[in-house]
Amino acid sequence: MGELGIFVALTLWRTRKRFHGELLALYLVLYAPLRALIETMRGDEERGRVFNFVGPIARGAWWNLSTSELISVAIFALGIVLYVSLGRRAGGRAEPAAA
């Protein structure tokens, strides 16, 4: 359902697109929190956490992310970097909306 919501939002946003790559960047920014939310609801702790090697202090800490949550942080950051860099590269050029 979350992916369907992202699809609908991006389809509606398509007419407002200002530069090439904007929809990809927005998809990454929207997908990452969805993936992180789903990962927190899975409840399969046997897969482990990234920072468990630190010791007992990391167990149960908010910053001790699962692998998928850490990947979500990277995907979100990549989406922000893409959006900012592609937006700056496009500058003041306006792209006509495709029908």
MODELLER restraints for C-alpha pairs under 7 A, 6 or more apart:
rsr = mdl.restraints
at = mdl.atoms
rsr.add(forms.Gaussian(group=physical.xy_distance, feature=features.Distance(at['CA:2:A'], at['CA:34:A']), mean=6.75, stdev=0.5))
rsr.add(forms.Gaussian(group=physical.xy_distance, feature=features.Distance(at['CA:6:A'], at['CA:30:A']), mean=6.83, stdev=0.5))
rsr.add(forms.Gaussian(group=physical.xy_distance, feature=features.Distance(at['CA:10:A'], at['CA:23:A']), mean=6.57, stdev=0.5))
rsr.add(forms.Gaussian(group=physical.xy_distance, feature=features.Distance(at['CA:15:A'], at['CA:97:A']), mean=5.18, stdev=0.5))
rsr.add(forms.Gaussian(group=physical.xy_distance, feature=features.Distance(at['CA:15:A'], at['CA:98:A']), mean=6.67, stdev=0.5))
rsr.add(forms.Gaussian(group=physical.xy_distance, feature=features.Distance(at['CA:16:A'], at['CA:97:A']), mean=6.64, stdev=0.5))
rsr.add(forms.Gaussian(group=physical.xy_distance, feature=features.Distance(at['CA:17:A'], at['CA:97:A']), mean=6.56, stdev=0.5))
rsr.add(forms.Gaussian(group=physical.xy_distance, feature=features.Distance(at['CA:18:A'], at['CA:94:A']), mean=5.88, stdev=0.5))
rsr.add(forms.Gaussian(group=physical.xy_distance, feature=features.Distance(at['CA:18:A'], at['CA:95:A']), mean=5.49, stdev=0.5))
rsr.add(forms.Gaussian(group=physical.xy_distance, feature=features.Distance(at['CA:19:A'], at['CA:87:A']), mean=6.52, stdev=0.5))
rsr.add(forms.Gaussian(group=physical.xy_distance, feature=features.Distance(at['CA:19:A'], at['CA:90:A']), mean=6.04, stdev=0.5))
rsr.add(forms.Gaussian(group=physical.xy_distance, feature=features.Distance(at['CA:19:A'], at['CA:95:A']), mean=6.02, stdev=0.5))
rsr.add(forms.Gaussian(group=physical.xy_distance, feature=features.Distance(at['CA:21:A'], at['CA:86:A']), mean=6.90, stdev=0.5))
rsr.add(forms.Gaussian(group=physical.xy_distance, feature=features.Distance(at['CA:22:A'], at['CA:83:A']), mean=6.11, stdev=0.5))
rsr.add(forms.Gaussian(group=physical.xy_distance, feature=features.Distance(at['CA:25:A'], at['CA:79:A']), mean=4.49, stdev=0.5))
rsr.add(forms.Gaussian(group=physical.xy_distance, feature=features.Distance(at['CA:25:A'], at['CA:80:A']), mean=6.80, stdev=0.5))
rsr.add(forms.Gaussian(group=physical.xy_distance, feature=features.Distance(at['CA:25:A'], at['CA:82:A']), mean=5.69, stdev=0.5))
rsr.add(forms.Gaussian(group=physical.xy_distance, feature=features.Distance(at['CA:25:A'], at['CA:83:A']), mean=5.27, stdev=0.5))
rsr.add(forms.Gaussian(group=physical.xy_distance, feature=features.Distance(at['CA:26:A'], at['CA:79:A']), mean=6.56, stdev=0.5))
rsr.add(forms.Gaussian(group=physical.xy_distance, feature=features.Distance(at['CA:28:A'], at['CA:75:A']), mean=6.05, stdev=0.5))
rsr.add(forms.Gaussian(group=physical.xy_distance, feature=features.Distance(at['CA:28:A'], at['CA:76:A']), mean=5.94, stdev=0.5))
rsr.add(forms.Gaussian(group=physical.xy_distance, feature=features.Distance(at['CA:28:A'], at['CA:79:A']), mean=4.93, stdev=0.5))
rsr.add(forms.Gaussian(group=physical.xy_distance, feature=features.Distance(at['CA:29:A'], at['CA:76:A']), mean=4.84, stdev=0.5))
rsr.add(forms.Gaussian(group=physical.xy_distance, feature=features.Distance(at['CA:29:A'], at['CA:79:A']), mean=5.11, stdev=0.5))
rsr.add(forms.Gaussian(group=physical.xy_distance, feature=features.Distance(at['CA:29:A'], at['CA:80:A']), mean=6.68, stdev=0.5))
rsr.add(forms.Gaussian(group=physical.xy_distance, feature=features.Distance(at['CA:32:A'], at['CA:72:A']), mean=4.63, stdev=0.5))
rsr.add(forms.Gaussian(group=physical.xy_distance, feature=features.Distance(at['CA:32:A'], at['CA:73:A']), mean=6.78, stdev=0.5))
rsr.add(forms.Gaussian(group=physical.xy_distance, feature=features.Distance(at['CA:32:A'], at['CA:75:A']), mean=5.92, stdev=0.5))
rsr.add(forms.Gaussian(group=physical.xy_distance, feature=features.Distance(at['CA:32:A'], at['CA:76:A']), mean=5.35, stdev=0.5))
rsr.add(forms.Gaussian(group=physical.xy_distance, feature=features.Distance(at['CA:33:A'], at['CA:72:A']), mean=6.85, stdev=0.5))
rsr.add(forms.Gaussian(group=physical.xy_distance, feature=features.Distance(at['CA:35:A'], at['CA:72:A']), mean=6.49, stdev=0.5))
rsr.add(forms.Gaussian(group=physical.xy_distance, feature=features.Distance(at['CA:36:A'], at['CA:68:A']), mean=7.00, stdev=0.5))
rsr.add(forms.Gaussian(group=physical.xy_distance, feature=features.Distance(at['CA:36:A'], at['CA:69:A']), mean=5.05, stdev=0.5))
rsr.add(forms.Gaussian(group=physical.xy_distance, feature=features.Distance(at['CA:36:A'], at['CA:72:A']), mean=5.99, stdev=0.5))
rsr.add(forms.Gaussian(group=physical.xy_distance, feature=features.Distance(at['CA:39:A'], at['CA:68:A']), mean=6.79, stdev=0.5))
rsr.add(forms.Gaussian(group=physical.xy_distance, feature=features.Distance(at['CA:39:A'], at['CA:69:A']), mean=6.74, stdev=0.5))
rsr.add(forms.Gaussian(group=physical.xy_distance, feature=features.Distance(at['CA:48:A'], at['CA:66:A']), mean=6.41, stdev=0.5))
rsr.add(forms.Gaussian(group=physical.xy_distance, feature=features.Distance(at['CA:49:A'], at['CA:64:A']), mean=6.18, stdev=0.5))
rsr.add(forms.Gaussian(group=physical.xy_distance, feature=features.Distance(at['CA:49:A'], at['CA:65:A']), mean=5.61, stdev=0.5))
rsr.add(forms.Gaussian(group=physical.xy_distance, feature=features.Distance(at['CA:49:A'], at['CA:66:A']), mean=4.32, stdev=0.5))
rsr.add(forms.Gaussian(group=physical.xy_distance, feature=features.Distance(at['CA:49:A'], at['CA:67:A']), mean=6.46, stdev=0.5))
rsr.add(forms.Gaussian(group=physical.xy_distance, feature=features.Distance(at['CA:50:A'], at['CA:64:A']), mean=6.34, stdev=0.5))
rsr.add(forms.Gaussian(group=physical.xy_distance, feature=features.Distance(at['CA:50:A'], at['CA:65:A']), mean=5.81, stdev=0.5))
rsr.add(forms.Gaussian(group=physical.xy_distance, feature=features.Distance(at['CA:50:A'], at['CA:66:A']), mean=5.54, stdev=0.5))
rsr.add(forms.Gaussian(group=physical.xy_distance, feature=features.Distance(at['CA:50:A'], at['CA:67:A']), mean=5.90, stdev=0.5))
rsr.add(forms.Gaussian(group=physical.xy_distance, feature=features.Distance(at['CA:51:A'], at['CA:58:A']), mean=6.41, stdev=0.5))
rsr.add(forms.Gaussian(group=physical.xy_distance, feature=features.Distance(at['CA:51:A'], at['CA:64:A']), mean=5.42, stdev=0.5))
rsr.add(forms.Gaussian(group=physical.xy_distance, feature=features.Distance(at['CA:52:A'], at['CA:58:A']), mean=5.75, stdev=0.5))
rsr.add(forms.Gaussian(group=physical.xy_distance, feature=features.Distance(at['CA:52:A'], at['CA:59:A']), mean=6.39, stdev=0.5))
rsr.add(forms.Gaussian(group=physical.xy_distance, feature=features.Distance(at['CA:58:A'], at['CA:64:A']), mean=5.93, stdev=0.5))
